[in-house]
Amino acid sequence: MSATTLGQARRGFSLAEYTTCLTGIVWREALRFLHQRERFVAALVRPLVWLFIFAAGFRQVLGVSIIPPYETYVLYEVFIAPGLMAMIQMFNGMQSSLSMVYDREMGNMRTLLVSPLPRWYLLFCKLLAGTAVSLLQVYAFLLIAWFWDITPPTIGYLTVLPALILSGLMLGSLGMLISSGIKQLENFAGVMNFVIFPMFFASSALYPLWRVQEGSPMLYYVCQFNPFTHAVELIRFALYGQVNWTSLIVVSGCTTAFMIGAIYAYDPSRGLARRGPAGGET
């Protein structure tokens, strides 16, 4: 390590240096997103299939009564819209984590983490970049849904932004934590499906929890302890200018816990270190 780097480590880094790091990581993620247009299309295809096909079939079967935050009866596609927004963020968080596994195999991640900047800040910048990409995808979905008569209050497009940022950080940090334990790129798809589908279906994304409680009280409690349920409810209430305080506390707590776990797991002596045949680290 050079004398200049040692001097910086002793005196700390300036705001401009932190900003430069954040800008570089976000710009890298933005370029990757622009060069992978099929990723943007794939992120919209999944929720649009649910919205245009499944919702049309379930509309007559799953009527939704008047429950908060709705003040009147709503169509099924209106009810599932917040869940589909959260689904976009969850898949994006997992895709961002997939890129971290790829970067680790190619050596780019090691180059990033040996930076003299604090490791927690580097991972947080990566998390912010992935969340920013997910916001673009969610608002593109809302634009398409508007033509499908899914029109929340105009102010809702603004009030939902903090909820989307917080839920994006939670789901992104969860994906980051999961990626820390995956050593090979080929294993990521199986682990991703093992996490995504149980979280998505055991939540309030597709049906209200009171219907789940009527059908299966055990599943109802599983849904209540599912962080994704609270991410969906946080978005649902924020879309109508309201705050679900329970969901806000749960999502904030889970975001902090997942992020701390990811920072600990990406310690070179734990998450990224691999032991060779002789027991030494490689």
N, C-alpha and C positions, 0 to 999 in steps of 0.2 A: 504494500500500500504506500502511495507516495506521501511526501511530507505535506503537500497541499490538502490531500484527502484527510490525513490525520488531523490537520489543523481545523478543517471544517467539522470533523466529528467532535472535536473538543469544544468548539465555540457554538455549535449548532448551525442550522441552515436558515437562510433568510426567507422571507415570504415569497420573494421572486423565484428562488430556487424551488420551493415547494410548488409554486404555480407552474413553473416550467415542466416539472415532472408530471403534474396532473394533466397539463395540456398535451404533452407527448403521448401519454397512455391513452387518453380519450381520442386523440387524433388517430392513433394506430387502430383502435377499435372501430372508429368511423370509416377509415379506409377499408378495413377488412369487411365491414358491413356493406359498403358500396360495391366492392368487388365480388360479393357473394349475393347477387340479386335473388337467386333461387331461395336463399335463406329467408328473405323478406316475404316472398310469395308463399313459402311453406308455412311461415308463421301465421299467415292470414287464412290459408286453406282450411286448417283444422277448425277454428271457431266458426268459419262461414259454413262449413258442412253441418255443424250442429245447428246453426241458426236457420239455414235455408231448408234443410232436409229433415233432421230429427225434430226440430221444433214444430214443423208443419204436421208431422205425424202425431206428436205428443200433445198438441194444443187441445184436442178434444178429450184427451184422457186425463191430463194433469191440469185441472183448473187451479188457479192460485187465488186464494181468498184475500181479504184486506188485512195485510200484515205490515208492520213498520218496515221500511219508511214509506210504503205506498199508502195513499189516502183513498184509493178506490181499487176496484178489481183491475188486474193487469193481465195482458196476454202472456202466454208461456215464454215467448221469445223475449219479451221485455224483462221477465224475471231472470232468465239465464244470462242476459247480456253481461252483468258484472262478473259472473263466474267465468265467462269466456274471456273477458279482459284479464282476469287473474291467470287463466290458463295460458294466455299469450306470454305473460311475464314468467310463468313457471318454465315453459319450454325454452324461452330465451335465456333464463338463468342456467338451465342445464346445457344449452348450446354454448354459452360462454364458458362454462366449466369444462366442456369438451375441448374447447380451444386451449385451455390451460393444460390439460393432459397432453395435447399435441405439442404445445410449446415446451413442455417438460421433456418429452421424448426427443425433440429436436435441439434442446439445449437453450432455447430462448428464455425459458423461465429461470434457469439458473443464472443467466446473465443479468436478468432483471433483479433477482433477489440478492445478488452480491453487491448491489448499489449501496453506497454509504448512507442513503436515506433510510429512515426507519422502515422495517418490514411491514408493520401494520399500516403505514401510510401507502406503501406500494400496493398492497392488497386492497386497501380501501379505494384507491384510484381506479384499480381494475374493476372493482365492484360498481363504482359510480359510472364508469364507461358503459358497462353492460346494462345498467339501469336506464341510462339515457337512450340506448338503442331500443329497449323495450317500450319506452314511452312513445317513440315514433311509431312503433308497430301498433300500440293500443289506440292511439288517436287516428291512425289510418283505418283501423277496424271500426271505430266510432263513426267515422265519415261514411263508410259503406253502410253501417247499420242505420244511419240517418235516412238513407233512401229506402230502408225497409220499415219505416215508421217507428223506429226506436228512438224517440226524441225526449230525453230527459230535460229538465229545466235548463235554460241557456246558461245560467250561473253554474250549473252542475259541471259543465266542461272545465270550469276553472277550479271549483271546490274539490273536484276529484283528484287534482294534480298532486297535492301532498299525500293523499292516500296511496296513489299509484307509486310515488317515490318510495314511501315506506315499505309497501308490499314488495316492490321490486328489489329493494335492498335485502329484505328478509329472504326471498326466494333465491336471489343471487348468492347470498352468503351461505345458504343451505347447499346450493350446488357446488360452491367453492369448498365447503367442508367435505362433501362427498368426494370431490375430485382429488383431495389430498390423500385418500386411501387407495386410489386406483393407480396401479403401476403400469398397466398396458392399455393402449387405446381401444383394443378389441373388447375389453371387458366393460367398457363404459355404457354401451347400449343396453345390456342386460340389467345393469345396476340402475340406469336411468328409468327404464320401464318399471322396475320393481318399486321405485320411489314415486314416480309421477302418477301412475294409474290408481294405486290405493289412495293417495292423497286427493286426487281429483274426484273420484267417485264416492269416497267416504267424506263428503263435505256438503255444504249447502249450495254448491255451484249449479246443480241440475234440478234440485227439488227442495222445498222448504223443510226445515228440520221438524216441524210439527207433524208432517206426513211420515217422516222417518220414524219418529217416536211412536206413531200409531202402528206401524208395521213391524218395527224391531227396536225395542228399548235399548238393547245392547249396542246396536249400531248407532243409535242416537248418541250414546255417551262417547263412542269412538269419534263421531263427528264433532262433538263438543271439544274433545281434546286435540283435534286436528288443527295445526296452525293455519293450514290453507283455508279452512272454514272461516276463521277470523279475518284472514286477508280478503276473502270474498265479501264478507259482511261489512268490513271497513270501506271497501270500494262501493258497495251497494248504497250505504247510507250517505257517503260523501257525494255520490252522484246526484243526490237529492238535497244537498246542502245541510246534511245532518251528521252528527258524530256518534258512532257506537263506541262508547268509552271502554267497554269490556274488550272489544276487539282491538282497540287502539293500544291498550295496555299489553295484551297478549302478543300482538305483532311487534311492538317495540321491544318487549322482553326477549322474544325469540330471535329478533334481528341481532340484539346484543350478544346473546348466547352463541348463535351460529357464527358470528363474526369472530368472537374470542376463540371459539373452537378452531376456526380456520387459521387464524394467526398462530395458534399453538401448533396445529398440525403441519403447517408449512415451515416450521423450524427445520433448518438443514439437518439437525441431528435426529429428527423424527420423521416428518412427512416426506421430505425429498431425498433423504439418505438411503442408499441401498447397500446392503451388506453383501460383500463378495464371499467366495467359498472359504476364504481364510478368516472370515469374521470382520475384515476391515471394511471401511466405508469407501464407496466408489462415487 
